[in-house]
Amino acid sequence: MWEDALEAARAAALKLREEPLLGFDIAITEQGPVILEANPAPSWTLHQITLQMGGKDIFREVISNLDLPASKRNRALERLEAA
């Protein structure tokens, strides 16, 4: 149900446009994916273990290159550093 989970996360992110950086906790049920919560300062620990590299470094580069107003991009970078 990976594609369904991505679709649910994208739809939720569009409803929460004021938040520049979100991490979603999603449960897979018999009826499909269900978003449990959205975190404005998600944890990067699992990503770092899986990739064997610093997740913050990867996301810092991605966020820095997003086509967003500087204020939103800076807010996302601040939240990343605080996570």
C-alpha positions, 0 to 999 in steps of 0.5 A: 500500500506504499502508493496509497500511503504516499497519496494520503501523505500528499493530501494531508500535506496540502491541507497543512501548507503553513507547515514547511516540513512535516513527518507523518505517522501512518498506519496500514489498516485493512481499509487502507492507510490512516494518518495518525499524526503529522509532526512539524519536527520529525525524527531523522534517526531511522533515516540515518541508520538506514542510509548510514549517513546524516539525514539532516545533511540530506534534508538540509540540501533538499530544503535549501533547493526548494522553490519556496519563499525564503521565510518558509525555507528558513523556517523549515531549516530552523525546524530541521536543526531543532529536531 
